[in-house]
Amino acid sequence: MSEVTTDRVLIGVFGLDRPGIVSTVSAVITRFNSNLEQVSQVTLHGQFALMCVVQKPADLSREVLEEALKEEIHRRKLNQAVMIADFVEPPAPMDGEPYVISVYGPDRNDIITTFSKILAEQRINIESLRAFPIEDGQSLQVFETMIPMDVDRRALHRTLIDRAQHMGLRCNLQHRDIFEAIHRVKVE
C-alpha cells in the first residue's frame, strides 16, 4: 500500500503564460526552506502549466504553503491557479522496458482515448504524453511508456497498427533507446 509523506507535496500552477511565474513560485518555496526536487513546466496555446515535487520541512503544512503561493501570485497580478496535493510514495516500479509509441495522421478527437485504452488494457503505464498539430489538419501523439516484460510486443505492435489503420492513421512502436538514437540531432 502507498503512503502519504509529510516531507513532500505536489504543487500545480496553471493559467495564462506570463514572465515571472517560475521565479515567483520558486521564491516562495525557497522562502519556506523547501526545495524544488523535480519540475515539469510546459506552455500550451499560451497557457502555462507547472507541476513539481517539493521537499519541505515536515512541520510546514500544505495549507500554509498554498496560501503563501496564492498571495504572492495575486500580489504580482499573475492570475494563476494553485493546487497542492499530498505526495504519495509510489509502489515499487514494475519490471519493464521503455518504449515510444508515435501516432500520426489526420487529427481526430478520439486518438488519445483510443490508444490510451489499448495501453491501459495491457497494464502499460504512460509516463509522458505529448500531442500537437504538425501541418494541414495533421497531428502527432507521442506516448512514452513502460511496457511490462510479460507483454507480447509483437502482438501489441500489431494491435496498435491495426487500430491506427482502421482510423486512417499511422503508428510506430520503438524501444526508447532506438527512438532516441534515430531522432538525435547533432549540432555543430
N, C-alpha and C positions, 0 to 999 in steps of 0.2 A: 504494500500500500504506500502511496506517495504521501509525503507530509509537508505541511506549510513550514517555511523557515521564518525566523524573526529578524534575521540579519540581511535579508534581501527582499526587494519588491520589484515588480514590473511597472514601468511608467510608460504611458502612451500620451502623446501630444499630437493633436490634429487640427488643421484649419488652413486658411489661406496662406500660401507661402509668402514670407517676407524676410528681409535680412534681420538678423539678431535673435532668432528663435533659439537656435542651438546655444548661443552664447548665454542667453537668459536662463535657459533650463540648466545648463551645466554650472552656472554661477550659483544658483540656488542650491543645487545638490552639493557642491563643494562647501558652501557656507555651513551646511549641516554635517560637515565632516564625513560625507558619504562619497562613494566612488562609482563612476560610470564604468561598470565591469564589462558590459557588452552593449553595443549600439548598432541599430539599423535605422537609416533615415532615407526617405525617398520623397520625391515630388512627382505627383501625377496630375496632369492637366492643371498645373498651377496650385495644386493642393498639397500641403506639407503633411508628412506623417513620420513620426519618430517613435520608435519602441526601444526601450533599454532595460537592462537588468542592472539594478543599482544595489551595491553593497552599502549598508547603513548601520549605524550603531543600533544594537538590539533594543535600546530604550527609546529610540525615535519612532513615534507612531506613524503609520501610513497617513492618518488624517492630518497631522501637523505638517508633514512634508507636502501633501497635496494642497493644503490651504496656502502655504507659502508660495508654491509654484503658481497657483491661480492668482494670488495677489500681485506677484511680480509681473506676470504676463498681462494682467489687467492694467497695472501701473504703466507699463510700456506700450499699451494700446496695440498689442499683438493679436488679440481676438482668437486665441487658441483654446481648444477644449483639452482638459487634462483628465486622465484617468489613472489611478494607481490600484494595482491588484496585488494580492499576496503572491509571493514566489512559491511555487510548488516544486519540490525536488522531483525530477523525472525518474521513471523507473530505469533500470539498467538498460543500456542501449541494446537493440536487437542485433543479432548476428546477420549481417547483410553486406551488400556492396552498393556503392553509389552509382546511379545511372541518371542520364539526362534524356528526357523524352521531349521531342520538339514536334509540335503540331502546327501546320500552316496551310493556308489557303484562304478561300473566301470567308470573310468574317461572319460569324453566326453567334446568336446569343446562348447557344447550348453547348459550346465546345468545352468549357471548363467543367460544367456539370457532368457531361458525358464521360470525359476521360478521368476526372477525379473519382467518379463512381466505380469505374473499372479498377482503378488503383486501390480504392478502399475495400472492394470485394476480395482483393488478393492480399490484404493486410500490408500494403505498400505505403510507407509514410512519405508524404510530400514535405520536403524540408525547405523548399523555396519555389515560388511560382512567379513568373513574370509573363505578362500578356500585353501586347501592344500592336497598333496598326503598322504595317510595313509599306504598303503602297496601294493605291486604287482599290479600296474595299477589301484588301487582303489583311490578314492578321497572323501573328506568330505567338504561340503559347509555349513557354519553356518550363517544364516541370523538373526540378531537381529532386530526385527520390532516393530512398534507401530500400533496395529490394532484398527481402529476406532470402537466405541461402536456399530454402526449400521451395521457392517459386521457380517454376519451369520458365526460363527466359524466352525460349523459342516459342512456346505456346502463348506467353504474354505478348511477345512481339507480333505474332500472327493476329491475336485478338485486337491489338491496337491498330494495326494496319487495316484489317477488315473493317473496323468501325470507322476509321478515317475515310476509307474509300467510299463506304456507304454514305458518308456525309459530304462527299466531294472535297475531301481534304487529303493531305499527305502527312505521314507520321514517320519519325525516326527514333530509334532507341539505341543509345550508345553508352558504354561504360564511361563514367565521368573522366577517367584518365585519357581515354581515346578522344572524347569530345574536346577536352582542353588542349590536347596536342594538335588536333586538327584546326582549332579556332584560335590558337595563339598567334598574335600578331607581333612580328619583330619590327621594332622601330630603331632605325639607325640614325 
